[in-house]
């Protein structure tokens, strides 16, 4: 008998080692010897217990007589199939056999059938896993996910349509993009303005069990309820048409058409202009004239000693001298000299501001990128977030004041809103008392009177809520804006007064290329 032999147990499942320590030559064995003997025996594929070869060698070396020891067993390959909670994948984990029978392709398919998997079966993946007898969470079946429906859209049918308000570059600084804007686009009654594209339902999917997975439908979108100057096509509920001739302006969920008044020049021959729409002046606005518009005002020439007021934007190709301009939107001009500007959003002067008073709810830009022009000399300049100029002040020490960090119009609005809120709160309190008295004395008041008083109270409460929100928003706007700054590209001269929020300083020396901002309540540069 050899020193070491291997055999199967009577039931054919366990692997046993038969050891004869007395066999010649008598010498100790080690773990390597056991493994080599096992490999030569043809039983190396069987599952072995942990550290069994080392344990067998130790026992052999200490034994004096023949003994038999269980060292392993025959094991068949195993598999598990797991279907994901959403039913969109089936995964296979496969272990190899140890001297036993490997899992077959057919067994895996039977397992899929037992799990109800019938769709999206990956045959090549299953065959590869069965061939190598090993897999860990291998996806062997995939469902078809549903395709979400496309959201509804409102598509503009008019080229070159512009939105009211400033345009911004797509960067962290949010500097206004002052791109050239062409002439005002106009339409006539009946022209198509916008088409509504209904949302799509999407395409259903199917999970691995063959069950239909419904898609998520797209979100609907509708035309706004109030779009002046437009109408829905009588033949197509998804088509918005112009009801009048005028200027189309893109607004939230639709287009409005503003009538446009066009004139060559504004002078004594035209008279003053006051128009509920937009105004286009091809030439100049003469001294002493007034131009007012509910929409935009576009002037091709210059403005001198005139008054210009717009509910939208003011765009002037030439300069402005001794004039007053007010816009709820932005104001753009070549230069301003001894003039007053007040803009709800931004002011942009391409070349110069001389001895002028400029106020902007957003930014004030004097000069254009890439040019040496852009001087802000004398006067007062106020903006919420940014004043940007090439040069501020002058060698001559002309008094110049630049302010940022406060909404220049919010304080006056806050006073008005606070007064309105107090008045409405007083009326609400009186209405509440009246309603309580009516309910306590139903015989004296009819049901209609009580209902009318309740409606009045509800209306007052809604007004109080709205005014309270306005007051909070205005108070917030009065706070110093963290990123408010004054940017000087080249020189700011001695004597210029800089104000950020409630902090102020007078520049005590000429400075080059600086940016003023607020840091912990102190102006820094």
Secondary structure, DSSP 8 states (H G I E B T S, - for coil): --SEEEEE-TTS-EEEEEE-TTSSS-----HHHHHHHHHHHT-TTSEE-TTHHHHHHHHHHH-SS-EEEEEEE-B--EEEEEE-TTSSEEEEEEE--BBS----HHHHHHHHHHTT--SSB-HHHHHHHHHHT-EEEEEEEE-B--B-----EEEE-STT--BSS--B-SSTT--B------S--EE-TT-EEEEEE-----B-EE-TTS-EE-----------S--TTEEEETTEEEEEEESSSEEEEEETTEEEEE-EEEES-BSTTT--EEESSEEEESS-B-TT-EEEESS-EEESS-EES-EEEESS-EEESS-EES-EEEESS-EEEEEEES-EEEESS-EEEEEEEEEEEEEESSEEEES-TT-S--EEEEEEEEESSEEEEEEES-TT---EEEEESS-TTHHHHHHHHHHHHHHHHHHHHHHHHHHHHHHHTTTTS-HHHHHHHHHHHHHHHHHHHHHHHHHHHHHHHTS--TT-EEEEEEEE-TT-EEEETTEEEE--S-EES-EEEEETTEEE-
